[in-house]
Amino acid sequence: MPFSKLLASAIFYAEKGFPLAEKNARYWVEQESVAAAGVCPTYTPGGVRPEMGDLFKNPALSESLRQVAAHGRDAFYNGKLTEVMVQFLRSQGGTHTVKDFAEFQPEWVEPISTTYHGWTVYELPPNGQGIAALSMLNIMEHFPLASYGQDSSAALHVMIEAKKLAYADMIHYVGDPRFGAMPVKQMLSKELGAERAKLIDTGHAACQVVPSQISERLNSYGSETIYLSTIDKDGNIVSLIQSNYAGYGDWLGSSGRRIFVSESRRGI
């Protein structure tokens, strides 16, 4: 459907307004916060915070959506809205330029997937976080969640513990693929899911989790060590070990370098 149809209802309510429901009013942004962000006219019209039942209008949003409905992506990246956003961002200390927006191009990427009890589930690849959701499914598949019952403590426990394990891997391994390789295939493997599932204690919550040891990731960092030694005429020996191991640090510490000096008799 065209943007004009997709956005029609949102444009109507932004322009004409809608009464704030109880929850909306309760969690409305504080006046101090909107003042700090520079958006007082929008969220505290006339300097007054709206209350439950008040008619809230957002004419600026209505105009923004009209621009998108009329001009599509160019309204946002290369149009009137772009200039408004850049001006606001720079007033808040940003360094954005109109050129930054105009040069942006979306990326077309191949989705990643796993299976869960016969269903194929897709997510966006790194640098997104979707891989964690797929890792969770691979772990959860090893537990009879259906027999536990929906929203039961047993089911929620497995889900939460699986999330801890999946997020430990995501935080450790996921980054921008333009700047480094990521072990996506290994992270999505059923073998890893089975290994991680064994770490879940169905009777106790894990207070600390560690990421998986995926060899490809270590190798991408250059998990190698060099060794150098020299002996002078007086029998003084200098031994130097430089180890990158897993991105930083060495096998003896985190500084990445250790120098050992010892004295001995010549010839020993």
ChimeraX commands (.cxc) that place a marker at each C-alpha (Angstrom):
marker #1 position 0.00,0.00,0.00 radius 0.5
marker #1 position 1.18,3.56,-0.60 radius 0.5
marker #1 position 2.46,5.69,2.28 radius 0.5
marker #1 position -0.51,8.01,1.84 radius 0.5
marker #1 position -2.85,5.17,2.85 radius 0.5
marker #1 position -0.57,3.62,5.46 radius 0.5
marker #1 position -0.13,6.91,7.31 radius 0.5
marker #1 position -3.64,8.32,6.91 radius 0.5
marker #1 position -4.89,7.34,10.39 radius 0.5
marker #1 position -1.71,8.50,12.11 radius 0.5
marker #1 position -1.90,11.85,10.31 radius 0.5
marker #1 position -5.54,12.26,11.35 radius 0.5
marker #1 position -4.94,11.66,15.07 radius 0.5
marker #1 position -1.76,13.71,15.16 radius 0.5
marker #1 position -3.62,16.65,13.63 radius 0.5
marker #1 position -7.02,16.33,15.31 radius 0.5
marker #1 position -5.74,14.95,18.60 radius 0.5
marker #1 position -6.82,12.12,20.88 radius 0.5
marker #1 position -7.70,11.96,24.59 radius 0.5
marker #1 position -4.89,10.67,26.77 radius 0.5
marker #1 position -5.66,7.33,28.38 radius 0.5
marker #1 position -4.81,6.73,32.03 radius 0.5
marker #1 position -1.58,4.87,31.34 radius 0.5
marker #1 position -0.40,7.43,28.75 radius 0.5
marker #1 position -0.96,10.24,31.19 radius 0.5
marker #1 position 0.70,8.41,34.08 radius 0.5
marker #1 position 3.90,7.78,32.16 radius 0.5
marker #1 position 3.98,11.06,30.29 radius 0.5
marker #1 position 7.43,12.51,29.93 radius 0.5
marker #1 position 8.38,14.87,32.75 radius 0.5
marker #1 position 8.57,18.58,31.98 radius 0.5
marker #1 position 12.22,18.68,33.05 radius 0.5
marker #1 position 13.06,15.96,30.56 radius 0.5
marker #1 position 11.38,17.62,27.61 radius 0.5
marker #1 position 13.01,20.91,28.54 radius 0.5
marker #1 position 16.43,19.27,28.49 radius 0.5
marker #1 position 15.69,17.70,25.12 radius 0.5
marker #1 position 14.38,20.92,23.64 radius 0.5
marker #1 position 10.93,19.60,22.72 radius 0.5
marker #1 position 8.73,21.48,25.21 radius 0.5
marker #1 position 6.30,22.87,22.59 radius 0.5
marker #1 position 5.47,19.31,21.50 radius 0.5
marker #1 position 4.98,17.48,24.79 radius 0.5
marker #1 position 4.07,20.33,27.14 radius 0.5
marker #1 position 1.99,22.62,24.91 radius 0.5
marker #1 position 1.63,26.03,26.48 radius 0.5
marker #1 position 4.00,24.90,29.21 radius 0.5
marker #1 position 1.39,22.54,30.66 radius 0.5
marker #1 position 1.76,18.80,31.02 radius 0.5
marker #1 position -1.32,17.01,29.61 radius 0.5
marker #1 position -3.39,14.96,32.04 radius 0.5
marker #1 position -5.70,11.98,31.62 radius 0.5
marker #1 position -8.57,12.81,29.28 radius 0.5
marker #1 position -6.88,15.90,27.81 radius 0.5
marker #1 position -6.90,16.15,24.04 radius 0.5
marker #1 position -3.30,15.86,22.86 radius 0.5
marker #1 position -2.38,17.12,19.41 radius 0.5
marker #1 position 0.94,16.83,17.62 radius 0.5
marker #1 position 0.70,19.05,14.52 radius 0.5
marker #1 position 4.45,18.89,13.85 radius 0.5
marker #1 position 4.25,15.10,13.60 radius 0.5
marker #1 position 1.24,15.38,11.35 radius 0.5
marker #1 position 3.21,17.61,8.98 radius 0.5
marker #1 position 6.20,15.24,9.07 radius 0.5
marker #1 position 4.01,12.28,8.18 radius 0.5
marker #1 position 2.39,14.26,5.35 radius 0.5
marker #1 position 5.84,14.92,3.92 radius 0.5
marker #1 position 6.66,11.18,4.03 radius 0.5
marker #1 position 3.28,10.30,2.51 radius 0.5
marker #1 position 3.93,12.69,-0.36 radius 0.5
marker #1 position 7.64,12.13,-1.00 radius 0.5
marker #1 position 8.52,8.75,0.50 radius 0.5
marker #1 position 12.06,8.18,1.77 radius 0.5
marker #1 position 13.31,11.41,0.21 radius 0.5
marker #1 position 11.16,13.36,2.65 radius 0.5
marker #1 position 13.30,12.00,5.47 radius 0.5
marker #1 position 16.74,11.75,3.87 radius 0.5
marker #1 position 16.74,14.52,1.30 radius 0.5
marker #1 position 13.99,17.04,1.86 radius 0.5
marker #1 position 12.38,19.59,4.13 radius 0.5
marker #1 position 12.41,17.24,7.11 radius 0.5
marker #1 position 16.13,16.67,6.72 radius 0.5
marker #1 position 16.91,20.35,7.17 radius 0.5
marker #1 position 14.63,20.56,10.21 radius 0.5
marker #1 position 16.25,17.54,11.85 radius 0.5
marker #1 position 19.80,18.68,11.15 radius 0.5
marker #1 position 19.08,22.13,12.54 radius 0.5
marker #1 position 17.62,20.63,15.73 radius 0.5
marker #1 position 20.41,18.07,16.15 radius 0.5
marker #1 position 23.09,20.70,15.75 radius 0.5
marker #1 position 21.33,22.92,18.31 radius 0.5
marker #1 position 21.67,20.00,20.74 radius 0.5
marker #1 position 25.41,19.65,20.09 radius 0.5
marker #1 position 25.25,17.15,17.23 radius 0.5
marker #1 position 27.58,17.20,14.24 radius 0.5
marker #1 position 25.08,15.93,11.66 radius 0.5
marker #1 position 24.91,17.50,8.20 radius 0.5
marker #1 position 22.36,17.39,5.41 radius 0.5
marker #1 position 24.98,15.51,3.38 radius 0.5
marker #1 position 25.08,12.75,6.00 radius 0.5
marker #1 position 21.40,12.06,5.40 radius 0.5
marker #1 position 21.51,12.46,1.63 radius 0.5
marker #1 position 24.37,9.97,1.26 radius 0.5
marker #1 position 22.70,7.26,3.32 radius 0.5
marker #1 position 21.75,4.09,1.48 radius 0.5
marker #1 position 19.93,1.12,2.97 radius 0.5
marker #1 position 21.64,-2.26,3.02 radius 0.5
marker #1 position 20.10,-5.40,1.58 radius 0.5
marker #1 position 21.19,-8.37,3.69 radius 0.5
marker #1 position 20.50,-12.08,3.71 radius 0.5
marker #1 position 18.48,-13.16,6.75 radius 0.5
marker #1 position 19.76,-15.76,9.18 radius 0.5
marker #1 position 17.57,-18.55,10.51 radius 0.5
marker #1 position 17.18,-21.57,12.72 radius 0.5
marker #1 position 14.46,-24.15,13.24 radius 0.5
marker #1 position 12.36,-24.64,16.35 radius 0.5
marker #1 position 10.20,-27.77,16.53 radius 0.5
marker #1 position 9.76,-27.78,12.76 radius 0.5
marker #1 position 9.25,-24.03,12.35 radius 0.5
marker #1 position 11.83,-21.94,10.51 radius 0.5
marker #1 position 12.47,-18.62,12.25 radius 0.5
marker #1 position 14.29,-15.77,10.50 radius 0.5
marker #1 position 16.13,-12.75,11.89 radius 0.5
marker #1 position 18.36,-10.00,10.53 radius 0.5
marker #1 position 22.07,-10.84,10.70 radius 0.5
marker #1 position 24.73,-8.98,12.69 radius 0.5
marker #1 position 25.26,-6.20,13.41 radius 0.5
marker #1 position 21.69,-6.68,14.65 radius 0.5
marker #1 position 20.82,-8.57,17.82 radius 0.5
marker #1 position 18.41,-11.03,16.21 radius 0.5
marker #1 position 20.97,-13.81,16.35 radius 0.5
marker #1 position 20.47,-13.92,20.13 radius 0.5
marker #1 position 16.79,-14.78,19.69 radius 0.5
marker #1 position 17.72,-17.66,17.39 radius 0.5
marker #1 position 20.36,-18.87,19.84 radius 0.5
marker #1 position 17.72,-18.83,22.57 radius 0.5
marker #1 position 15.44,-21.03,20.49 radius 0.5
marker #1 position 18.24,-23.54,19.91 radius 0.5
marker #1 position 18.75,-23.75,23.67 radius 0.5
marker #1 position 15.07,-23.82,24.63 radius 0.5
marker #1 position 14.38,-26.62,22.16 radius 0.5
marker #1 position 16.04,-29.04,24.61 radius 0.5
marker #1 position 13.38,-28.47,27.27 radius 0.5
marker #1 position 9.72,-29.63,27.25 radius 0.5
marker #1 position 8.31,-26.12,27.49 radius 0.5
marker #1 position 4.88,-27.22,26.25 radius 0.5
marker #1 position 4.48,-29.59,29.19 radius 0.5
marker #1 position 5.61,-26.89,31.61 radius 0.5
marker #1 position 2.62,-24.75,30.68 radius 0.5
marker #1 position 2.45,-21.24,29.27 radius 0.5
marker #1 position 3.86,-18.57,31.61 radius 0.5
marker #1 position 4.62,-21.20,34.25 radius 0.5
marker #1 position 7.59,-20.60,36.53 radius 0.5
marker #1 position 9.39,-23.58,34.98 radius 0.5
marker #1 position 8.94,-22.28,31.43 radius 0.5
marker #1 position 9.91,-18.72,32.34 radius 0.5
marker #1 position 12.98,-20.01,34.18 radius 0.5
marker #1 position 14.25,-21.82,31.07 radius 0.5
marker #1 position 13.55,-18.81,28.86 radius 0.5
marker #1 position 15.36,-16.42,31.18 radius 0.5
marker #1 position 18.37,-18.71,31.59 radius 0.5
marker #1 position 18.52,-19.26,27.81 radius 0.5
marker #1 position 18.46,-15.52,27.30 radius 0.5
marker #1 position 21.38,-15.04,29.68 radius 0.5
marker #1 position 23.45,-17.57,27.76 radius 0.5
marker #1 position 22.48,-16.27,24.32 radius 0.5
marker #1 position 23.16,-12.65,25.28 radius 0.5
marker #1 position 26.56,-13.56,26.74 radius 0.5
marker #1 position 27.53,-14.85,23.29 radius 0.5
marker #1 position 25.93,-11.93,21.48 radius 0.5
marker #1 position 27.74,-9.33,23.57 radius 0.5
marker #1 position 31.04,-11.15,23.16 radius 0.5
marker #1 position 30.92,-11.97,19.45 radius 0.5
marker #1 position 28.53,-9.67,17.58 radius 0.5
marker #1 position 29.77,-6.49,15.99 radius 0.5
marker #1 position 29.83,-4.75,12.64 radius 0.5
marker #1 position 30.66,-7.34,9.93 radius 0.5
marker #1 position 32.34,-4.61,7.89 radius 0.5
marker #1 position 35.12,-4.46,10.45 radius 0.5
marker #1 position 35.58,-8.07,11.50 radius 0.5
marker #1 position 34.45,-11.65,11.02 radius 0.5
marker #1 position 31.79,-13.10,13.27 radius 0.5
marker #1 position 31.15,-16.83,13.90 radius 0.5
marker #1 position 27.50,-16.66,12.85 radius 0.5
marker #1 position 27.39,-20.25,11.62 radius 0.5
marker #1 position 28.82,-21.57,14.88 radius 0.5
marker #1 position 26.53,-19.40,17.00 radius 0.5
marker #1 position 23.50,-20.79,15.16 radius 0.5
marker #1 position 24.62,-24.41,15.27 radius 0.5
marker #1 position 22.42,-26.96,16.99 radius 0.5
marker #1 position 25.56,-28.41,18.57 radius 0.5
marker #1 position 26.27,-25.17,20.39 radius 0.5
marker #1 position 22.63,-24.93,21.44 radius 0.5
marker #1 position 22.86,-28.39,22.99 radius 0.5
marker #1 position 26.07,-27.49,24.82 radius 0.5
marker #1 position 24.60,-24.29,26.20 radius 0.5
marker #1 position 21.39,-26.05,27.25 radius 0.5
marker #1 position 23.43,-28.37,29.51 radius 0.5
marker #1 position 24.48,-25.30,31.50 radius 0.5
marker #1 position 20.92,-24.56,32.61 radius 0.5
marker #1 position 20.04,-25.76,36.11 radius 0.5
marker #1 position 16.25,-26.07,36.18 radius 0.5
marker #1 position 16.30,-25.58,39.94 radius 0.5
marker #1 position 18.56,-22.58,40.26 radius 0.5
marker #1 position 19.23,-19.31,38.46 radius 0.5
marker #1 position 22.73,-18.70,37.15 radius 0.5
marker #1 position 24.24,-15.63,38.78 radius 0.5
marker #1 position 27.04,-15.45,36.23 radius 0.5
marker #1 position 27.33,-16.70,32.67 radius 0.5
marker #1 position 30.27,-16.68,30.29 radius 0.5
marker #1 position 30.34,-16.70,26.49 radius 0.5
marker #1 position 31.00,-19.82,24.48 radius 0.5
marker #1 position 34.51,-20.66,23.38 radius 0.5
marker #1 position 34.18,-20.51,19.61 radius 0.5
marker #1 position 37.55,-21.14,18.02 radius 0.5
marker #1 position 36.87,-19.25,14.78 radius 0.5
marker #1 position 36.30,-16.07,16.74 radius 0.5
marker #1 position 39.57,-16.46,18.60 radius 0.5
marker #1 position 41.45,-17.07,15.37 radius 0.5
marker #1 position 39.97,-13.96,13.81 radius 0.5
marker #1 position 41.68,-11.99,16.54 radius 0.5
marker #1 position 44.98,-13.80,15.96 radius 0.5
marker #1 position 45.22,-16.07,18.98 radius 0.5
marker #1 position 48.94,-16.54,18.64 radius 0.5
marker #1 position 52.02,-16.13,20.82 radius 0.5
marker #1 position 55.57,-15.08,20.00 radius 0.5
marker #1 position 58.59,-15.84,22.13 radius 0.5
marker #1 position 62.01,-14.15,22.26 radius 0.5
marker #1 position 64.97,-14.78,24.54 radius 0.5
marker #1 position 68.52,-13.48,24.70 radius 0.5
marker #1 position 71.55,-14.04,26.95 radius 0.5
marker #1 position 74.41,-11.57,27.47 radius 0.5
marker #1 position 78.08,-12.32,28.18 radius 0.5
marker #1 position 77.49,-12.23,31.93 radius 0.5
marker #1 position 74.82,-14.87,31.81 radius 0.5
marker #1 position 71.80,-12.58,32.22 radius 0.5
marker #1 position 68.79,-14.02,30.46 radius 0.5
marker #1 position 65.83,-12.02,29.15 radius 0.5
marker #1 position 62.70,-13.95,28.21 radius 0.5
marker #1 position 59.81,-12.11,26.50 radius 0.5
marker #1 position 56.38,-13.53,25.72 radius 0.5
marker #1 position 53.88,-11.53,23.63 radius 0.5
marker #1 position 50.50,-13.21,23.43 radius 0.5
marker #1 position 47.33,-11.87,21.80 radius 0.5
marker #1 position 45.28,-14.90,22.90 radius 0.5
marker #1 position 41.60,-13.83,22.72 radius 0.5
marker #1 position 41.76,-10.24,21.58 radius 0.5
marker #1 position 43.77,-8.81,24.46 radius 0.5
marker #1 position 45.89,-9.99,27.31 radius 0.5
marker #1 position 48.17,-12.97,27.52 radius 0.5
marker #1 position 48.21,-16.27,29.28 radius 0.5
marker #1 position 49.64,-14.65,32.39 radius 0.5
marker #1 position 47.70,-11.41,32.57 radius 0.5
marker #1 position 45.79,-8.76,30.75 radius 0.5
marker #1 position 48.54,-6.35,29.78 radius 0.5
marker #1 position 49.56,-8.28,26.69 radius 0.5
marker #1 position 53.26,-8.35,27.59 radius 0.5
marker #1 position 55.42,-9.95,30.25 radius 0.5
marker #1 position 59.21,-9.72,30.52 radius 0.5
marker #1 position 61.05,-12.12,32.75 radius 0.5
marker #1 position 64.68,-11.56,33.78 radius 0.5
marker #1 position 66.77,-14.13,35.59 radius 0.5
marker #1 position 70.45,-14.57,36.35 radius 0.5
marker #1 position 72.27,-17.81,35.85 radius 0.5
marker #1 position 75.73,-19.17,35.31 radius 0.5
marker #1 position 76.97,-19.13,31.74 radius 0.5
marker #1 position 76.17,-22.29,29.89 radius 0.5
marker #1 position 73.18,-23.18,32.02 radius 0.5
marker link #1:1,2 radius 0.2
marker link #1:2,3 radius 0.2
marker link #1:3,4 radius 0.2
marker link #1:4,5 radius 0.2
marker link #1:5,6 radius 0.2
marker link #1:6,7 radius 0.2
marker link #1:7,8 radius 0.2
marker link #1:8,9 radius 0.2
marker link #1:9,10 radius 0.2
marker link #1:10,11 radius 0.2
marker link #1:11,12 radius 0.2
marker link #1:12,13 radius 0.2
marker link #1:13,14 radius 0.2
marker link #1:14,15 radius 0.2
marker link #1:15,16 radius 0.2
marker link #1:16,17 radius 0.2
marker link #1:17,18 radius 0.2
marker link #1:18,19 radius 0.2
marker link #1:19,20 radius 0.2
marker link #1:20,21 radius 0.2
marker link #1:21,22 radius 0.2
marker link #1:22,23 radius 0.2
marker link #1:23,24 radius 0.2
marker link #1:24,25 radius 0.2
marker link #1:25,26 radius 0.2
marker link #1:26,27 radius 0.2
marker link #1:27,28 radius 0.2
marker link #1:28,29 radius 0.2
marker link #1:29,30 radius 0.2
marker link #1:30,31 radius 0.2
marker link #1:31,32 radius 0.2
marker link #1:32,33 radius 0.2
marker link #1:33,34 radius 0.2
marker link #1:34,35 radius 0.2
marker link #1:35,36 radius 0.2
marker link #1:36,37 radius 0.2
marker link #1:37,38 radius 0.2
marker link #1:38,39 radius 0.2
marker link #1:39,40 radius 0.2
marker link #1:40,41 radius 0.2
marker link #1:41,42 radius 0.2
marker link #1:42,43 radius 0.2
marker link #1:43,44 radius 0.2
marker link #1:44,45 radius 0.2
marker link #1:45,46 radius 0.2
marker link #1:46,47 radius 0.2
marker link #1:47,48 radius 0.2
marker link #1:48,49 radius 0.2
marker link #1:49,50 radius 0.2
marker link #1:50,51 radius 0.2
marker link #1:51,52 radius 0.2
marker link #1:52,53 radius 0.2
marker link #1:53,54 radius 0.2
marker link #1:54,55 radius 0.2
marker link #1:55,56 radius 0.2
marker link #1:56,57 radius 0.2
marker link #1:57,58 radius 0.2
marker link #1:58,59 radius 0.2
marker link #1:59,60 radius 0.2
marker link #1:60,61 radius 0.2
marker link #1:61,62 radius 0.2
marker link #1:62,63 radius 0.2
marker link #1:63,64 radius 0.2
marker link #1:64,65 radius 0.2
marker link #1:65,66 radius 0.2
marker link #1:66,67 radius 0.2
marker link #1:67,68 radius 0.2
marker link #1:68,69 radius 0.2
marker link #1:69,70 radius 0.2
marker link #1:70,71 radius 0.2
marker link #1:71,72 radius 0.2
marker link #1:72,73 radius 0.2
marker link #1:73,74 radius 0.2
marker link #1:74,75 radius 0.2
marker link #1:75,76 radius 0.2
marker link #1:76,77 radius 0.2
marker link #1:77,78 radius 0.2
marker link #1:78,79 radius 0.2
marker link #1:79,80 radius 0.2
marker link #1:80,81 radius 0.2
marker link #1:81,82 radius 0.2
marker link #1:82,83 radius 0.2
marker link #1:83,84 radius 0.2
marker link #1:84,85 radius 0.2
marker link #1:85,86 radius 0.2
marker link #1:86,87 radius 0.2
marker link #1:87,88 radius 0.2
marker link #1:88,89 radius 0.2
marker link #1:89,90 radius 0.2
marker link #1:90,91 radius 0.2
marker link #1:91,92 radius 0.2
marker link #1:92,93 radius 0.2
marker link #1:93,94 radius 0.2
marker link #1:94,95 radius 0.2
marker link #1:95,96 radius 0.2
marker link #1:96,97 radius 0.2
marker link #1:97,98 radius 0.2
marker link #1:98,99 radius 0.2
marker link #1:99,100 radius 0.2
marker link #1:100,101 radius 0.2
marker link #1:101,102 radius 0.2
marker link #1:102,103 radius 0.2
marker link #1:103,104 radius 0.2
marker link #1:104,105 radius 0.2
marker link #1:105,106 radius 0.2
marker link #1:106,107 radius 0.2
marker link #1:107,108 radius 0.2
marker link #1:108,109 radius 0.2
marker link #1:109,110 radius 0.2
marker link #1:110,111 radius 0.2
marker link #1:111,112 radius 0.2
marker link #1:112,113 radius 0.2
marker link #1:113,114 radius 0.2
marker link #1:114,115 radius 0.2
marker link #1:115,116 radius 0.2
marker link #1:116,117 radius 0.2
marker link #1:117,118 radius 0.2
marker link #1:118,119 radius 0.2
marker link #1:119,120 radius 0.2
marker link #1:120,121 radius 0.2
marker link #1:121,122 radius 0.2
marker link #1:122,123 radius 0.2
marker link #1:123,124 radius 0.2
marker link #1:124,125 radius 0.2
marker link #1:125,126 radius 0.2
marker link #1:126,127 radius 0.2
marker link #1:127,128 radius 0.2
marker link #1:128,129 radius 0.2
marker link #1:129,130 radius 0.2
marker link #1:130,131 radius 0.2
marker link #1:131,132 radius 0.2
marker link #1:132,133 radius 0.2
marker link #1:133,134 radius 0.2
marker link #1:134,135 radius 0.2
marker link #1:135,136 radius 0.2
marker link #1:136,137 radius 0.2
marker link #1:137,138 radius 0.2
marker link #1:138,139 radius 0.2
marker link #1:139,140 radius 0.2
marker link #1:140,141 radius 0.2
marker link #1:141,142 radius 0.2
marker link #1:142,143 radius 0.2
marker link #1:143,144 radius 0.2
marker link #1:144,145 radius 0.2
marker link #1:145,146 radius 0.2
marker link #1:146,147 radius 0.2
marker link #1:147,148 radius 0.2
marker link #1:148,149 radius 0.2
marker link #1:149,150 radius 0.2
marker link #1:150,151 radius 0.2
marker link #1:151,152 radius 0.2
marker link #1:152,153 radius 0.2
marker link #1:153,154 radius 0.2
marker link #1:154,155 radius 0.2
marker link #1:155,156 radius 0.2
marker link #1:156,157 radius 0.2
marker link #1:157,158 radius 0.2
marker link #1:158,159 radius 0.2
marker link #1:159,160 radius 0.2
marker link #1:160,161 radius 0.2
marker link #1:161,162 radius 0.2
marker link #1:162,163 radius 0.2
marker link #1:163,164 radius 0.2
marker link #1:164,165 radius 0.2
marker link #1:165,166 radius 0.2
marker link #1:166,167 radius 0.2
marker link #1:167,168 radius 0.2
marker link #1:168,169 radius 0.2
marker link #1:169,170 radius 0.2
marker link #1:170,171 radius 0.2
marker link #1:171,172 radius 0.2
marker link #1:172,173 radius 0.2
marker link #1:173,174 radius 0.2
marker link #1:174,175 radius 0.2
marker link #1:175,176 radius 0.2
marker link #1:176,177 radius 0.2
marker link #1:177,178 radius 0.2
marker link #1:178,179 radius 0.2
marker link #1:179,180 radius 0.2
marker link #1:180,181 radius 0.2
marker link #1:181,182 radius 0.2
marker link #1:182,183 radius 0.2
marker link #1:183,184 radius 0.2
marker link #1:184,185 radius 0.2
marker link #1:185,186 radius 0.2
marker link #1:186,187 radius 0.2
marker link #1:187,188 radius 0.2
marker link #1:188,189 radius 0.2
marker link #1:189,190 radius 0.2
marker link #1:190,191 radius 0.2
marker link #1:191,192 radius 0.2
marker link #1:192,193 radius 0.2
marker link #1:193,194 radius 0.2
marker link #1:194,195 radius 0.2
marker link #1:195,196 radius 0.2
marker link #1:196,197 radius 0.2
marker link #1:197,198 radius 0.2
marker link #1:198,199 radius 0.2
marker link #1:199,200 radius 0.2
marker link #1:200,201 radius 0.2
marker link #1:201,202 radius 0.2
marker link #1:202,203 radius 0.2
marker link #1:203,204 radius 0.2
marker link #1:204,205 radius 0.2
marker link #1:205,206 radius 0.2
marker link #1:206,207 radius 0.2
marker link #1:207,208 radius 0.2
marker link #1:208,209 radius 0.2
marker link #1:209,210 radius 0.2
marker link #1:210,211 radius 0.2
marker link #1:211,212 radius 0.2
marker link #1:212,213 radius 0.2
marker link #1:213,214 radius 0.2
marker link #1:214,215 radius 0.2
marker link #1:215,216 radius 0.2
marker link #1:216,217 radius 0.2
marker link #1:217,218 radius 0.2
marker link #1:218,219 radius 0.2
marker link #1:219,220 radius 0.2
marker link #1:220,221 radius 0.2
marker link #1:221,222 radius 0.2
marker link #1:222,223 radius 0.2
marker link #1:223,224 radius 0.2
marker link #1:224,225 radius 0.2
marker link #1:225,226 radius 0.2
marker link #1:226,227 radius 0.2
marker link #1:227,228 radius 0.2
marker link #1:228,229 radius 0.2
marker link #1:229,230 radius 0.2
marker link #1:230,231 radius 0.2
marker link #1:231,232 radius 0.2
marker link #1:232,233 radius 0.2
marker link #1:233,234 radius 0.2
marker link #1:234,235 radius 0.2
marker link #1:235,236 radius 0.2
marker link #1:236,237 radius 0.2
marker link #1:237,238 radius 0.2
marker link #1:238,239 radius 0.2
marker link #1:239,240 radius 0.2
marker link #1:240,241 radius 0.2
marker link #1:241,242 radius 0.2
marker link #1:242,243 radius 0.2
marker link #1:243,244 radius 0.2
marker link #1:244,245 radius 0.2
marker link #1:245,246 radius 0.2
marker link #1:246,247 radius 0.2
marker link #1:247,248 radius 0.2
marker link #1:248,249 radius 0.2
marker link #1:249,250 radius 0.2
marker link #1:250,251 radius 0.2
marker link #1:251,252 radius 0.2
marker link #1:252,253 radius 0.2
marker link #1:253,254 radius 0.2
marker link #1:254,255 radius 0.2
marker link #1:255,256 radius 0.2
marker link #1:256,257 radius 0.2
marker link #1:257,258 radius 0.2
marker link #1:258,259 radius 0.2
marker link #1:259,260 radius 0.2
marker link #1:260,261 radius 0.2
marker link #1:261,262 radius 0.2
marker link #1:262,263 radius 0.2
marker link #1:263,264 radius 0.2
marker link #1:264,265 radius 0.2
marker link #1:265,266 radius 0.2
marker link #1:266,267 radius 0.2
marker link #1:267,268 radius 0.2
view
